[in-house]
Amino acid sequence: IGRAVAEILIDDYACAYQKEILLQGRMYVTAEAFFFHSNVFGYETNLTFNCAEITAIHKAKTALVFPNAIEIHIGDDSKYGFSSFISRDASYHVLFKVWQNVLLKNPLSAQDLLQYAKQTWRDDSREGEPVEKDASEFDIIEL
């Protein structure tokens, strides 16, 4: 996705970027940035959000009714909406924690953030069962 360094993948989510149409894709979370990739019928979209440049992250609703979206704000006038998260609240908590971590003077390590994400998956009681997600297959990725 345009980065030539290996980074620890904290989490990833299937979601949709809200543009003129919903662009279904995947969001990848590292300790420093969020990446979104979509390829719908050959129409490819790649977005990179450096956490140090993010000014706000909010829970949002689609169609003013459905609480399944997250907005990422860059500066004063750039807003990016993502929806269709399987568990919007768990996804939001990890995104918010990673973003806030970048702003700290003594940030957590990428491994600590990965453990936080794993705990969030276990605590996600959407269906009363722990979320089964094996992070070992994608701890290190080439971006």
Helices and strands as residue ranges (DSSP letters): E 6-18, E 22-30, E 33-40, E 43-50, G 51-53, E 54-62, E 66-74, E 78-83, H 88-103, H 110-123, G 135-138, E 140-142
